[in-house]
Structures are given as C-alpha cells and as structure tokens.
C-alpha cells in the first residue's frame, strides 16, 4: 500500500507453528473421544478385544508421529 516492506514477526511465526501442533493434538483427542464413546456402547457379549487393541495402536502411532 505504501511500498513498505512486510515485517517478519518471529513470535507470530512461532505461535502459528505451535498452533499447528496443537491442532494435531486436538484432532487425536477428538478421534479418541469418539472411539471411547463408541466402544463404551458395545455390549460385553459383543466385545472384540482385537478392535480395541487396533484402535489403541492407531492412536499410539498418531501420537508418536508428533
């Protein structure tokens, strides 16, 4: 607009990068919360431990990628 250089705000850039990580963490939390809700409605007679283990492994891998 006035032929001024665009300023680089290091603190703002750092905050943006941290927010990206926080978004990934929150997405993992939301997915885990949904799965726990779904699993809690499963009757004991239909409980499949393999599904629970696979879900836990999936969440673990997502957390380790951070």
GIHUQUI-V491442 format. One record per backbone hydrogen bond with DSSP energy under -1.0 kcal/mol. CO is the residue of the C=O (numbers start at 1). NH is the residue of the N-H. E is the energy in kcal/mol with one decimal. If there is no record, write none. Layout:
[[CO:NH:E] [CO:NH:E]]
This chain:
[[9:13:-2.2] [10:14:-2.5] [11:15:-2.1] [12:16:-2.2] [13:17:-2.0] [14:18:-2.4] [15:19:-2.5] [16:20:-1.6] [17:21:-1.4] [18:22:-2.6] [19:23:-2.4] [20:24:-1.8] [21:25:-2.4] [22:26:-2.6] [23:27:-2.3] [24:28:-2.0] [25:29:-2.3] [26:30:-2.8] [27:31:-2.2] [28:32:-2.5] [29:33:-2.8] [30:34:-2.4] [31:35:-2.3] [32:36:-2.7] [33:37:-2.1] [34:38:-2.3] [35:39:-3.2] [36:40:-2.4] [39:42:-1.4] [43:46:-1.5] [44:47:-1.2] [48:52:-1.5] [49:53:-2.7] [50:54:-2.7] [51:55:-2.3] [52:56:-2.4] [53:57:-2.6] [54:58:-2.3] [55:59:-2.2] [56:60:-2.3] [57:61:-2.3] [58:62:-2.0] [59:63:-2.2] [60:64:-2.5] [61:65:-1.4] [63:66:-1.1]]
